Amino acid sequence: MSVCALTNIDVNSYVPHALHGADRAWAETNCYIDVWLEVLHTLKLEPLACLPMVFANDFDGDQWTFYKPAHDDLFALYGVDVQELNVWRGLLDNALTQLQRGRLVLTETDSFYLPDTAGTDYRSNHVKTTIAIQEIDLEQQRLGYFHNSSYHQLQGEDFIETFRIGKPADPCFMPLFAEFVRLDHLQQHPPATLAAMSLTLLRKYMSRRPQKNPVRQFQPVFLDAVEHLKQEGLAAYHAYAFANLRQLGAGYSLGATYLQWLQQHSELRTELCLDAAITEFNAISDTTKTLLLKTARAVMGKKAVDLAPLTEQLAEHWDQGMSLLTTTLHLDAG
């Protein structure tokens, strides 16, 4: 018997949100925000409204911010209430209880058993990621879940391994972090109302923006890292690119799309001329995509490639984009 938090979702006809469309420069961003984009989309809520947090992104020394929608933001915008799930009976039993109560379960899990990662991690790499469990069928040993850019299913051995069914007690095994999503207070605001609420969040996150250009902080660290990656190989490059270049480029790509949505739906759209800032943040996305490809060639080809000009372009786009957005929102330039 199948237990669903929301409703039966046909994995074959599921249509992802446009942010995960084939025309996007970055079809995937990071596992947590990607899951939320699809969950909110399935709930017929506008996920773009929760994206202002990307404008607080920073270079954190060895990675760019792994941005996530804050739980307070999700509740303020949509009435979505996220709480930690105490997996005291084991993930399967605790998840079933929540699904039966109409609650989604977000959990960290191992990509090794996720068939949607075929070609990257499936049955080849043990990598932690986040999924949102929406359906469990014990009899068919089937799991329906949101992950990355869409909705998927797994079953059989993957189901058994994901939930550790039949595994002997292992004192060294520590359950991964999990959350459940309460929908009791769910709200669907008119677009103009939602945009006004989101604009408040944008001002909040702009007040938390880096005080110094984070791309300039990133430049010397990145150029040094490329030299080390030449010795470490492709696997190290992919890990580095995900933690740094993808989070940088995809974050500001989301930011540009968010500003387009805000300008379209805000009642202040006559005052919010965001086109110039949007152009700068899209340029960060496009330039980072170019940098990603050139870095791969530099690492694998072992030839000297001058990547400094691209990082300088990124720094200039960040300065211009943030300056324009600060001025448009009438914020303190800091």
N, C-alpha and C positions, 0 to 999 in steps of 0.2 A: 504493500500500500504506500502510495506517495504522500509525503507531507510537504506542503509548500508554505512559505511565509507570505507570499503575495498571491500568486495565481500560477497555473501551469503556463510555462513559457516554452514555446516551440523553438528549440535551438536552431532549427533549419531556416526558420523564417524571421528570426530576430534581426532587427535593424539597429545597429549601434547609433549613438549620437553623432551628429555631424563633426564634432571635435575629434572623432576617431575615423573620419572619412578618409578614403584613399587619396584625396587631394591635399591632405594636410602635410606640411613639411615634417612634422613629428607626429606620426600616427599613435605613438605611445609616449607617455611622459615618465611617470613612476607608478608603481603598482597601486599605491594607496589612492592617489588622486584619480587614476584611471578607473578604479573600482567605483569611486563615488560619482564620477561623471555618468557611468552607466546605471547605477542604482537610482540616482535622482531622475535621470531620463526615463527609466521604467516607471517611476512613481508619478510621471507627468509633471515634474517640477523643472524649473530652468536652472541647470547646473552652472551656467555662466555667472550667475549672481554671486557664487561663493568663491570666485577666483581672485579678489583683490589682494589676497595674501602673497601673491607672487611678486608684488612690488616691494616687499621687504626682503626678497632673496639676497643672499650675501655669499661671498666666498669665505668658507669657514676653515681655511687652512689646508685641508687635504680633500675638500669636496665643496660643491655648491649646495646651498640649502635644499634638503629633501622636503619640499614644501607639501603641506597637508592642509585641508580645510579644518579650521578649529571647530571643536564640538560646540562651543558657544555660538559660532557663526551659523552652523547648521540648524541649531534650535531657533535662533533669532529670525533667520530667513524663511525656514520651512516648517518649524515645529518638529524637526527630526531630533530625537533624543538618543544619544549614544552613551552606553554604559559599559564598563568592563565586565566581561563574562568570567566568573570564577569556574574554571574547568576542573571542579573537584571530583566529578564522577567520570571524567574522560570526555573528550570533545564530542564524540558521537551522541552520548546520552544527554549531555547538557545542550547541545545544538538542537536535538530533536524537541526537547522541552520548549525552547524558544521559538522554533518554527511553528510548533503547534499553537503558540500564542500569537502568531502573526508577526514575528520579529525576525529580521534577517540576522545572520551571524557573520561578522567579519573575523577572520582568523589568519594568523601567519601559518604558512604550510610550506612544503618542500616541492619546488618546481619539478623535481625528478619524476613525480607521479601525476603531473598535469599535462594531458595530451595536447592542449592548445599551445604548449611551448615546444612542439616538435620542430626539430631543426636547430634548436638552441640548447635547452636544458633537459627536455623530456628524455628520461632513461639514459642521460649522459652526465648531468651535473646536479649536485645537491645544492640548491640555492634557495634561500628564504624569500618568500613573497607573500602577498596578502590577497586573499580571495573573499568574496561575499557569498556565503552559502544561502541558497534560496529554496532548494528542494533536496530531500533525501528520500530514497525508496529503498528500504531495507531488503525487501524480498528480491528486487532486481539488482541490488547492490549498485545503485546509481546515485550520482550526486550532480545536481544542477548548480552552477556557480558563475558569478561574475568574476572576470579576471582580465587584466590588461584592457584590450579594446573591444570586448564583446561579452557574450554569454555563451557558456560551454557546458558540456556534460563529460563525466568520466564514469567508469564502472568496472566491475570485476576486480582484478588484482590491484588496480590503481585505487579503487574504493577501499579495499582491505588495508592497503599500506597507508593511505591517507589517515584513516581512523585507527590504525594499529590493531585491527580486529584479530583476536586469537593470539596476540603477542604475549609471551610470558612476562610477568612483572619484572621490570627493570629499574632498580633503584637509581640508576644513572640518567634515566630519561626524564627530562623536564618538559612539561607541556608548554607549547608555544602560546604567545599572547593572543587573546581573543576578546571581541566586543560583541554586544548585541544592540540592535537598533529598534527602539520603540517608536511606533507611529501613531500613538494615541492622540497626539496634539498636532497632527499633520495639517498644514495650511497651504493653500494655493492663492497667493496674492495676485492681483492684476499686475501686468507688466510694469506700469508706471510706479505703482507702490513698491514693487520689488526692487526696481531700479533705484528709487530714492533710499531704500534701506541699504542697498548695496553701496551706494555712493558714500554713505556714512562709514561703512567698513573700509572703503578705499582711502578715505581721509585718515582713518586709524592706522592702516598699514603704511601709508605714505609717511606718517609721523615716525614709523619704525624703520624707514629705509636706511641703508648704510650711509654714514656721514662722510665716508671717503669712497671714491669710485672703486667698487670691488673688482672690476676687471683689471685695473692697474695693480691691485694687490695680487691678482691671479697670474698676471703676465710672467714674472720671473719664475714663479713656482711651476707653471705649466711648461715653459721652455726647458727648464731643468728636468722635469718629469719625462719629457719626450726622449731625452738622451738615455735615461734609465730604461724606458720602455723598449728601446731598440735591443737591449740585452735580454729583456724578460719575455718578449714574444707576444703573440696575438691574444692569448687568454688574458694576459695582464692589461693589454690595451683595451679590450672590451670592458673589463671591470672599471678601468680608469675613465673611459669615455662615458660610461653610464653615470658614474658618480659626479662627473664634472661637465663635460661638454653637453650631454643630453639634458641635464638639469638646467644648465644655463640657457641653451637654445630653446628648449621646449617650454621653459617657464615664461620667457618673454614672448614666445609665440602665443601662449594662452593669454598673457597680459594684453597683447595687441587685439586679439579677438574679443576679449572682455570689454575693452574700451570702445570697440565698435558697437557692441551690444548696448553698453551704457549710453552712448551718444544717441543711439536710435530710440531708446525707450524712456530715457529720462525726461521728465517734464521741464528740465532745465536745458534741454538740448540746444536751445538758441544761444545759451551762454557757454555751453561746453563744446568748444571747438577743439576736438581732440585729434583731428586728422594728422597734424604734424607729429605729435607724439606717437601715434599709431605707426606712422611710417618709420620712425626711429626704432621702435621695439620690434617691428617686423624685420628691420635690417639686422638687428641682433640675431634673430632667429636664422635668417638666411646666411649671414656671415659665419655663424657657428656651424651651420650645416656644411659649408665649404671647408671650414677649419677641421671638422670631424673627418672628412674624406682625405684632406691633405695630411693630416696627422697619421692616419692609417697607412698612407703611402710612405711617409717618412719612417714610420716604425718598421714596416715590413720590407721596404726597399733598401734600408740601411744607408741611403744617400742623404747628403745634407740638403735640407729643405728650410728655407727661411720663412718661419711662421710668424715672426714678430709683426710684420705689417698688418696681418689679419687681426691680431690681438689689439693692435693700436686702433684699428677701425672699430672694433667692438667697444673699446673704452670711450671713443668719441661718440658713438651712438648712445651709449649709456648716459654720458654727460648731457647730451642734447635731449634725449627722451625724458630724463628726470627733470631737467630744467623746464622744459615745456609743460610737463604735467604739473609741476609745482606752481608755475605761474597761472595756469588755467584754473587750478583749484584754489588759488589765492592762499597758498600755504607759506609758512615761514621757510625761506630758502635754507635755513640751518647754517 
